[in-house]
Amino acid sequence: MYYFASDIHLGAGDPETARRTERRFVAWLDAAGRDAEAIFLLGDIFDFWFEYRRVVPKGFVRTLGKLAELTDRGVRVVFFTGNHDMWVGDYLARECGVEIHTAPQEVTLAGQRLFLAHGDNMRIEGQPALRLLNTVFRSRTLRRLFAWGVHPDLAMKFGRWWSGKSRKRHNDADRRAAETGCGGGFDASLTEPLIDYARDYARTHAVDHFLFGHMHFARDYREGALHTVHLGCWEKNPSYAVLDDGGRLTLKTLES
């Protein structure tokens, strides 16, 4: 069995909400680890993460311990960076044994070809401001300068402020969708850029399934041979996907 989740946003919200989200996620990891060959985490697992050479964000002890326990038992854990945790360094790989990917990947699992990505850098050709912002944030030079010149306490304060702004944009979109009657808050159009990307990619690549995070809406979309699965956000209605040994990919909602 193979498991997929994204957009946990550990650390987001007030302390009680953040602790509840983490406990729920750790319980899911524990359950998945009982029969998982691999667990794929497709970005924004942390609401903010910036890693210095000798300093990492405090907290997340339950999550880090569970990840280390899983990999110690031989469960493969694959971590894709998202726009909230793009500054992950080597700590998670070195201390927790997870594999880190900073770009989309194609993998073959259970006889199926999958395309895995967080989804934050796709179909932004017509958004020059966002493209510039991504270039700045992903610059290794600026990352080193930031680490050299900004105290960790200030870095965490900035990160929480920036992550809060990003989360507010998602919440505003959710609210607008609810006001217009889009499926109780689900605006399917938000996933269209990723579906469009998948359509183009599938024309030249043999892919059975596309899995994305980022949009904070769970959706299982089929269009002929095209199949895209969009993993939801764990702050509201947690969801995840499972690929069984027979090659069937299913989107599921976490039971409370």
Secondary structure by P-SEA (a helix, b strand, c coil): cbbbbcccccccccaaaaaaaaaaaaaaaaaaaccccbbbbccccccbbbbccccccccaaaaaaaaaaaaaacbbbbbbbcccccccccccccccbbbbbcbbbbbbcccbbbbbcccccccccccaaaaaaaaaaacaaaaaaaaacccaaaaaaaaaaaaaaaaaaaaaaaaaaaaaccccccccccaaaaaaaaaaaaccccccbbbbcccccccccccccbbbbbbbbcccccccccccccbbbbbbbbcc
